[in-house]
C-alpha cells in the first residue's frame, strides 16, 4: 500500500515537473539568469536539470499533502502495533473476547 501511495505522489509530480520545465524555459533563457547579481556558473543543461528536480520536489510535496488530506480518520488513527503486542497503558490494548 505504501508503494502504491508513493506512486500516487511521484508519478503525477514527475509529469507536472516536465510540463513546468517546458513552460518556464520556453520563456526564460538560463544564460540570462543571475543569482545574487552574478551570472549562473552552470551550463544550460545544468540549470534545466536542477530546475526539473526543484519542480519535481515542489509538486511531490503538493501531491503528498493532497494524499495526506484525503486519508480517512481510520487510516490516520489506526494503531500499527498488533493488538496482542500493544503496551498495557495503550487505550486500545483491550482484546474483546466473548
N, C-alpha and C positions, 0 to 999 in steps of 0.2 A: 504494500500500500504506500509506503514512503517513497519508493522508487517511482511509482505512478504519479504521486503528488509532485515529486521533483520534476518530472517531465511536464506536468501541467504548468509548472512555473518556468522552466528553462526553455522549452521549445517556442512558445509564443513570444517570449522575450528575445530569443535569438532572431526570429523573423522580424520583429519590430525594430531591433537594433540594426538589421540590414537595411530596412526601409529608411530609418532615420539617417543612417550613414549616407545613403544615396541622396536624400533630400538636402541634408546640410552641405555636403560637398559638391552639390550641383551649383550652389551659390557662393561657397567660400573656398578660396584657394589657400591651401595650407602654407604656401610660401609667403602669403601676405599676413599671416598671423604673428602676433607678438605676445610675449609673456614678460610682464613687468618692464615693458618698454624695450625689450630686446627681442630680436627675431628668434624664432624657434631654431634650435640646433639639430632638428630632426629632419629626415627626408620626408617627402610627401607620403610614402608608404608607411613610415613610422607614425606619422600623425594619423593616417587612416586607421592603422592597427590599434593605437591607443584609444582613439575616439570610439571605435567599434566596441572595445571591451568596456569602456566607460558607459556607453549607451546600453550595452547588454546588462551590466550590473544594475543600472538605474531601473531598467524595465523589469529585471528579475525581482528587484525589491518591490516594485509596484505589483507584480503578479503574486509574489509571496504574501503581501498584505491582503490582496483580494482573496487568496486561498485561505488565509487565516480567518478573515472576517466571514467567510462562507461556511465555516465549521459549525456543526450543531453543538448545543450545550453538552450533549452526551459525550461527543468527541473531546471537547475541551476539558471536561471534569472527570473523564474516565481515569481510573487508577491503573497504572501499568503493571503493578505488582499483583501476582495471582492471589486469590482470596486466602489460600492456606499459608502463604508466606508473608502476609501483612503484619506489621508490628501490633502489639496488644493495644496501644493507645490510638490506633487508627480508627477514625469514625466509621469506616466501612469494614471493620475487622470481623464482625459477627458473621457466622455462617448460619443461614436459616435452614434448619432441618426440621422435618415434620415429626 
